Amino acid sequence: MPRTAKSSATAFLGWPNDYVSLPDFHRLPYVPAAAEDVIVERLADVLSGDNVAAVFLESLQGSSGGHVASPEFVAEVSRHQLCG
């Protein structure tokens, strides 16, 4: 991956960034912006497609005041079949 593509991906995935758009990347909302059940629903929608290569879960979100994913949230995310 070229350095500029990697930097763009980091900027897009690392924090809300209206200046970077990557059509093949899906970033789900952070906990303060959406409830965990809404995030899981959005994840299920994204995973329903055939083009998912990876899912990154930040179990301890340091931005926006620090948020720890609940055990129920982690279990629900893990329940989804991530590999076929």
Buried (B, 14 or more C-beta within 10 A) or exposed (E): EEEEEEEBBEEBBEEEBEEBEBEEEBBBEBBEEBEBEEBBEBBEEBBEEEEBEEEEEEEEBEEEEEBEBEEEBBEBBEEEEEEE
